[in-house]
């Protein structure tokens, strides 16, 4: 049979080797992104729960709270019930030398990552009031490589800032 052509074994092995290398790099990059995605998702979830608490307080005519026990660096209670942060995320910051998001001098971020006052039992609560205001402060989350700051303004405005571990300031 003339004109029938195929691939040599060397061509097939070379193609499979290149495909395997590309797949290995893709899997490595995907796995490396898991902590980043978990931090971003946890931050967005917490922002959503703060906004939901504010809306519920306004609509229901009574204050609502989120509570953060100091004994657990990964759990908190919202109006949706007890919540647990993802595997690679915790409250706090990965490097105590990272400045707060403000220009406060000589300030450090608390170990629990909550710039709010705790009660005598070590439970920190953030209240959303029926007039639409929220206690102002900052909640820090980390995945040990980067950090997120959820900044709550007393008027109810909530901002997210990010620290990638290399930049000179929060963005």
FILUM-152117 format. One record per residue (C-alpha): residue number from 0; chain; x, y, z; residue in three letters. Coordinates in steps of 0.2 Angstrom, whole numbers. Example, Ala and Ser with C-alpha at 12.3 -4.5 7.8 and 13.67 -1.06 7.14 Angstrom:
residues 2
<node num="0" cadena="A" u="62" v="-22" w="39" residuo="ALA"/>
<node num="1" cadena="A" u="68" v="-5" w="36" residuo="SER"/>
This chain:
residues 171
<node num="0" cadena="A" u="0" v="0" w="0" residuo="UNK"/>
<node num="1" cadena="A" u="8" v="16" w="-6" residuo="UNK"/>
<node num="2" cadena="A" u="4" v="33" w="2" residuo="UNK"/>
<node num="3" cadena="A" u="-1" v="26" w="19" residuo="UNK"/>
<node num="4" cadena="A" u="9" v="36" w="32" residuo="UNK"/>
<node num="5" cadena="A" u="10" v="35" w="50" residuo="UNK"/>
<node num="6" cadena="A" u="20" v="42" w="65" residuo="UNK"/>
<node num="7" cadena="A" u="36" v="35" w="71" residuo="UNK"/>
<node num="8" cadena="A" u="38" v="29" w="89" residuo="UNK"/>
<node num="9" cadena="A" u="50" v="43" w="92" residuo="UNK"/>
<node num="10" cadena="A" u="37" v="56" w="87" residuo="UNK"/>
<node num="11" cadena="A" u="24" v="48" w="98" residuo="UNK"/>
<node num="12" cadena="A" u="35" v="48" w="113" residuo="UNK"/>
<node num="13" cadena="A" u="41" v="66" w="110" residuo="UNK"/>
<node num="14" cadena="A" u="23" v="72" w="109" residuo="UNK"/>
<node num="15" cadena="A" u="18" v="62" w="125" residuo="UNK"/>
<node num="16" cadena="A" u="33" v="69" w="134" residuo="UNK"/>
<node num="17" cadena="A" u="28" v="87" w="130" residuo="UNK"/>
<node num="18" cadena="A" u="10" v="84" w="134" residuo="UNK"/>
<node num="19" cadena="A" u="15" v="77" w="151" residuo="UNK"/>
<node num="20" cadena="A" u="26" v="92" w="155" residuo="UNK"/>
<node num="21" cadena="A" u="12" v="104" w="151" residuo="UNK"/>
<node num="22" cadena="A" u="0" v="94" w="161" residuo="UNK"/>
<node num="23" cadena="A" u="12" v="94" w="176" residuo="UNK"/>
<node num="24" cadena="A" u="14" v="112" w="175" residuo="UNK"/>
<node num="25" cadena="A" u="-4" v="116" w="174" residuo="UNK"/>
<node num="26" cadena="A" u="-8" v="104" w="189" residuo="UNK"/>
<node num="27" cadena="A" u="6" v="113" w="199" residuo="UNK"/>
<node num="28" cadena="A" u="-1" v="130" w="196" residuo="UNK"/>
<node num="29" cadena="A" u="-19" v="125" w="200" residuo="UNK"/>
<node num="30" cadena="A" u="-14" v="117" w="217" residuo="UNK"/>
<node num="31" cadena="A" u="-3" v="133" w="220" residuo="UNK"/>
<node num="32" cadena="A" u="-18" v="144" w="218" residuo="UNK"/>
<node num="33" cadena="A" u="-30" v="135" w="230" residuo="UNK"/>
<node num="34" cadena="A" u="-24" v="145" w="246" residuo="UNK"/>
<node num="35" cadena="A" u="-26" v="161" w="236" residuo="UNK"/>
<node num="36" cadena="A" u="-44" v="157" w="230" residuo="UNK"/>
<node num="37" cadena="A" u="-49" v="151" w="248" residuo="UNK"/>
<node num="38" cadena="A" u="-43" v="168" w="255" residuo="UNK"/>
<node num="39" cadena="A" u="-53" v="178" w="242" residuo="UNK"/>
<node num="40" cadena="A" u="-68" v="167" w="244" residuo="UNK"/>
<node num="41" cadena="A" u="-68" v="168" w="263" residuo="UNK"/>
<node num="42" cadena="A" u="-66" v="187" w="262" residuo="UNK"/>
<node num="43" cadena="A" u="-80" v="189" w="250" residuo="UNK"/>
<node num="44" cadena="A" u="-91" v="178" w="261" residuo="UNK"/>
<node num="45" cadena="A" u="-87" v="188" w="277" residuo="UNK"/>
<node num="46" cadena="A" u="-91" v="204" w="268" residuo="UNK"/>
<node num="47" cadena="A" u="-107" v="197" w="262" residuo="UNK"/>
<node num="48" cadena="A" u="-112" v="191" w="279" residuo="UNK"/>
<node num="49" cadena="A" u="-108" v="209" w="286" residuo="UNK"/>
<node num="50" cadena="A" u="-119" v="217" w="273" residuo="UNK"/>
<node num="51" cadena="A" u="-133" v="204" w="276" residuo="UNK"/>
<node num="52" cadena="A" u="-132" v="208" w="295" residuo="UNK"/>
<node num="53" cadena="A" u="-134" v="226" w="291" residuo="UNK"/>
<node num="54" cadena="A" u="-149" v="223" w="279" residuo="UNK"/>
<node num="55" cadena="A" u="-157" v="212" w="292" residuo="UNK"/>
<node num="56" cadena="A" u="-155" v="225" w="306" residuo="UNK"/>
<node num="57" cadena="A" u="-163" v="238" w="295" residuo="UNK"/>
<node num="58" cadena="A" u="-177" v="227" w="289" residuo="UNK"/>
<node num="59" cadena="A" u="-180" v="219" w="306" residuo="UNK"/>
<node num="60" cadena="A" u="-179" v="235" w="317" residuo="UNK"/>
<node num="61" cadena="A" u="-167" v="226" w="329" residuo="UNK"/>
<node num="62" cadena="A" u="-148" v="225" w="330" residuo="UNK"/>
<node num="63" cadena="A" u="-139" v="209" w="323" residuo="UNK"/>
<node num="64" cadena="A" u="-122" v="203" w="327" residuo="UNK"/>
<node num="65" cadena="A" u="-107" v="193" w="321" residuo="UNK"/>
<node num="66" cadena="A" u="-97" v="185" w="335" residuo="UNK"/>
<node num="67" cadena="A" u="-79" v="179" w="334" residuo="UNK"/>
<node num="68" cadena="A" u="-73" v="168" w="349" residuo="UNK"/>
<node num="69" cadena="A" u="-55" v="171" w="353" residuo="UNK"/>
<node num="70" cadena="A" u="-52" v="152" w="356" residuo="UNK"/>
<node num="71" cadena="A" u="-54" v="148" w="338" residuo="UNK"/>
<node num="72" cadena="A" u="-44" v="156" w="324" residuo="UNK"/>
<node num="73" cadena="A" u="-56" v="149" w="311" residuo="UNK"/>
<node num="74" cadena="A" u="-74" v="150" w="317" residuo="UNK"/>
<node num="75" cadena="A" u="-86" v="163" w="319" residuo="UNK"/>
<node num="76" cadena="A" u="-105" v="165" w="321" residuo="UNK"/>
<node num="77" cadena="A" u="-116" v="175" w="309" residuo="UNK"/>
<node num="78" cadena="A" u="-134" v="176" w="306" residuo="UNK"/>
<node num="79" cadena="A" u="-132" v="161" w="295" residuo="UNK"/>
<node num="80" cadena="A" u="-126" v="151" w="309" residuo="UNK"/>
<node num="81" cadena="A" u="-108" v="145" w="314" residuo="UNK"/>
<node num="82" cadena="A" u="-96" v="147" w="300" residuo="UNK"/>
<node num="83" cadena="A" u="-79" v="139" w="298" residuo="UNK"/>
<node num="84" cadena="A" u="-65" v="147" w="287" residuo="UNK"/>
<node num="85" cadena="A" u="-58" v="136" w="273" residuo="UNK"/>
<node num="86" cadena="A" u="-43" v="124" w="276" residuo="UNK"/>
<node num="87" cadena="A" u="-29" v="137" w="272" residuo="UNK"/>
<node num="88" cadena="A" u="-37" v="152" w="279" residuo="UNK"/>
<node num="89" cadena="A" u="-37" v="159" w="297" residuo="UNK"/>
<node num="90" cadena="A" u="-40" v="176" w="306" residuo="UNK"/>
<node num="91" cadena="A" u="-24" v="186" w="308" residuo="UNK"/>
<node num="92" cadena="A" u="-9" v="190" w="298" residuo="UNK"/>
<node num="93" cadena="A" u="6" v="180" w="292" residuo="UNK"/>
<node num="94" cadena="A" u="19" v="193" w="297" residuo="UNK"/>
<node num="95" cadena="A" u="17" v="205" w="312" residuo="UNK"/>
<node num="96" cadena="A" u="28" v="218" w="303" residuo="UNK"/>
<node num="97" cadena="A" u="15" v="221" w="290" residuo="UNK"/>
<node num="98" cadena="A" u="7" v="238" w="293" residuo="UNK"/>
<node num="99" cadena="A" u="-11" v="241" w="297" residuo="UNK"/>
<node num="100" cadena="A" u="-21" v="247" w="282" residuo="UNK"/>
<node num="101" cadena="A" u="-20" v="265" w="289" residuo="UNK"/>
<node num="102" cadena="A" u="-6" v="276" w="293" residuo="UNK"/>
<node num="103" cadena="A" u="-6" v="272" w="311" residuo="UNK"/>
<node num="104" cadena="A" u="11" v="273" w="318" residuo="UNK"/>
<node num="105" cadena="A" u="19" v="259" w="329" residuo="UNK"/>
<node num="106" cadena="A" u="3" v="249" w="327" residuo="UNK"/>
<node num="107" cadena="A" u="2" v="230" w="327" residuo="UNK"/>
<node num="108" cadena="A" u="-11" v="219" w="321" residuo="UNK"/>
<node num="109" cadena="A" u="-19" v="208" w="335" residuo="UNK"/>
<node num="110" cadena="A" u="-15" v="189" w="334" residuo="UNK"/>
<node num="111" cadena="A" u="-34" v="186" w="332" residuo="UNK"/>
<node num="112" cadena="A" u="-34" v="198" w="317" residuo="UNK"/>
<node num="113" cadena="A" u="-49" v="208" w="324" residuo="UNK"/>
<node num="114" cadena="A" u="-46" v="226" w="327" residuo="UNK"/>
<node num="115" cadena="A" u="-62" v="226" w="338" residuo="UNK"/>
<node num="116" cadena="A" u="-64" v="225" w="357" residuo="UNK"/>
<node num="117" cadena="A" u="-67" v="208" w="365" residuo="UNK"/>
<node num="118" cadena="A" u="-78" v="206" w="380" residuo="UNK"/>
<node num="119" cadena="A" u="-72" v="198" w="396" residuo="UNK"/>
<node num="120" cadena="A" u="-75" v="180" w="389" residuo="UNK"/>
<node num="121" cadena="A" u="-64" v="184" w="374" residuo="UNK"/>
<node num="122" cadena="A" u="-78" v="185" w="362" residuo="UNK"/>
<node num="123" cadena="A" u="-77" v="199" w="349" residuo="UNK"/>
<node num="124" cadena="A" u="-94" v="205" w="342" residuo="UNK"/>
<node num="125" cadena="A" u="-98" v="216" w="328" residuo="UNK"/>
<node num="126" cadena="A" u="-115" v="224" w="329" residuo="UNK"/>
<node num="127" cadena="A" u="-125" v="230" w="314" residuo="UNK"/>
<node num="128" cadena="A" u="-138" v="242" w="321" residuo="UNK"/>
<node num="129" cadena="A" u="-156" v="245" w="315" residuo="UNK"/>
<node num="130" cadena="A" u="-151" v="263" w="309" residuo="UNK"/>
<node num="131" cadena="A" u="-139" v="255" w="297" residuo="UNK"/>
<node num="132" cadena="A" u="-123" v="259" w="306" residuo="UNK"/>
<node num="133" cadena="A" u="-110" v="245" w="310" residuo="UNK"/>
<node num="134" cadena="A" u="-96" v="246" w="323" residuo="UNK"/>
<node num="135" cadena="A" u="-81" v="251" w="314" residuo="UNK"/>
<node num="136" cadena="A" u="-65" v="241" w="314" residuo="UNK"/>
<node num="137" cadena="A" u="-55" v="229" w="303" residuo="UNK"/>
<node num="138" cadena="A" u="-55" v="210" w="301" residuo="UNK"/>
<node num="139" cadena="A" u="-39" v="202" w="295" residuo="UNK"/>
<node num="140" cadena="A" u="-38" v="185" w="286" residuo="UNK"/>
<node num="141" cadena="A" u="-22" v="176" w="280" residuo="UNK"/>
<node num="142" cadena="A" u="-17" v="161" w="271" residuo="UNK"/>
<node num="143" cadena="A" u="1" v="162" w="277" residuo="UNK"/>
<node num="144" cadena="A" u="7" v="170" w="260" residuo="UNK"/>
<node num="145" cadena="A" u="-5" v="185" w="258" residuo="UNK"/>
<node num="146" cadena="A" u="-18" v="194" w="268" residuo="UNK"/>
<node num="147" cadena="A" u="-35" v="202" w="266" residuo="UNK"/>
<node num="148" cadena="A" u="-41" v="216" w="277" residuo="UNK"/>
<node num="149" cadena="A" u="-60" v="219" w="278" residuo="UNK"/>
<node num="150" cadena="A" u="-62" v="237" w="284" residuo="UNK"/>
<node num="151" cadena="A" u="-79" v="242" w="291" residuo="UNK"/>
<node num="152" cadena="A" u="-84" v="260" w="292" residuo="UNK"/>
<node num="153" cadena="A" u="-96" v="266" w="305" residuo="UNK"/>
<node num="154" cadena="A" u="-108" v="271" w="291" residuo="UNK"/>
<node num="155" cadena="A" u="-109" v="253" w="285" residuo="UNK"/>
<node num="156" cadena="A" u="-97" v="255" w="271" residuo="UNK"/>
<node num="157" cadena="A" u="-86" v="239" w="269" residuo="UNK"/>
<node num="158" cadena="A" u="-70" v="239" w="259" residuo="UNK"/>
<node num="159" cadena="A" u="-58" v="225" w="256" residuo="UNK"/>
<node num="160" cadena="A" u="-39" v="228" w="255" residuo="UNK"/>
<node num="161" cadena="A" u="-26" v="215" w="249" residuo="UNK"/>
<node num="162" cadena="A" u="-8" v="212" w="254" residuo="UNK"/>
<node num="163" cadena="A" u="2" v="201" w="243" residuo="UNK"/>
<node num="164" cadena="A" u="17" v="200" w="255" residuo="UNK"/>
<node num="165" cadena="A" u="28" v="211" w="243" residuo="UNK"/>
<node num="166" cadena="A" u="20" v="227" w="240" residuo="UNK"/>
<node num="167" cadena="A" u="24" v="243" w="250" residuo="UNK"/>
<node num="168" cadena="A" u="5" v="246" w="254" residuo="UNK"/>
<node num="169" cadena="A" u="-12" v="238" w="255" residuo="UNK"/>
<node num="170" cadena="A" u="-21" v="238" w="238" residuo="UNK"/>
